[in-house]
Amino acid sequence: MSVLKIQFCAILIFSSSLLFAQKVFSVDYASQADLKVFVVDYESQADLNVYKVDYRSQAKGNEGFWYFVDYKSQSDKTIFFVDYKSQADLLIYFTNYQTQAGWRNKAKKHILY
């Protein structure tokens, strides 16, 4: 395979991961998770404001639009909801409005790639 084909495939794979839904699955144990999440009470405390969508087609890449799947094999990321803020990799706030979804702490954006 030529270098050009390899580069094209790499770009295609990377860009497609940004276009598709952020599909998440909630696991029962922290050891099963890609990432530990804590749900904060206030938007100002969050790294990411999350809007839960009803359909996979409504989710938008890594911008806080999450679609919760029924099976681990369907997910992009597995998450575990921790009991304490200090245990979390990511602090999220569930918003009721699509317009409020998005990163508040862009330094952590790499976590969901």
N, C-alpha and C positions, 0 to 999 in steps of 0.2 A: 504494500500500500504506500502510495507516495506521501510525502510530507504534507502536501496541499490537501489531500483527502483526509488525512488525520486531523489537520487543523480545522477543516470544515466540519468534521464530525464532532470535534470537541466544542466548537462554537454552537453547533446545532443542539447538542445535549445541554449545554449551559443555558442557552437562551430559552429552551423549552421548559426548563425547570422554573424559570421566572414567570412564564406565562400561565402555567397551570395553577390549580387550586392549592392552597396550603391545607392539605388534608391531614388531620390529626386524629390520633387514637389515644384514648386515656387508658393507661395500664394500671394494674393493681399494686405493683411494687416498684419502688424507686430504682431497683437494680435492672428492671426491664426497660426503663425509659431512656430516650435520647436526651431528654431535658426535663429538669424539675422546675415546676411553675408554682408561683404563689399568686393568688387573686387578692389584690389590694382593694380597699374600700373607696379610695378616691382616685380620680383620673390623674391628678398631679403626682401621685406616688408611683405611677406605672412606667415601665420601660416601653410597653406596647399596649395600645388600646385595641382590643379585639372586638370585632363584630361577628357574631355567629350567623352564618348564612344557612338557608334551608336547602339549597341545591348546590351541588358540586360546581355547576356552571357559573354560579354567582361569585365564587371565590376568586380573589385576585392575588396571585403570586405571594410575595413576601411583604404584604402591606397591611396585615392585620385582619384580613377576611378569612376566617377559619370555617372549614367544613368538617364536622366530626363524623368519621366513618365508623361502620359497624365492626370491621375486622382489621386487625393489625396489618395484615398483608396489603391492605388498600391505602395505607397511610404514607405520607411523606415523612412525618415525625411522630414518635411516640412520646407522650408526656405523662408526667406524674404530678398530681396536685399535692404539694407539701403543706404541712400544718403551720410552719413558721417561715417568716420572711427570710431569715438568715440561711435557710436550707435551699433557697431557690437560685436557679441559674437566671431566671427571667421573672420579672414582676409584670403581671397583666391586669388590666381593668376591662371588664366586659361592658361595652357601651351598647346603648339601645339604638344608636343612630349611625348609619353608614358613614356619614360625613365626618364623624369623630374618630374613625378607625385610622390607625397608623402608628408609626414609631415616635416616641417621645425621647428615647435615648438611642440615637442612631449608632452609637458605638457598639451596641449589642445586636445589631441587625444581622451580623454574620452567623449568629447562633442558629438561625432558621434556614440557612442555605444548605 
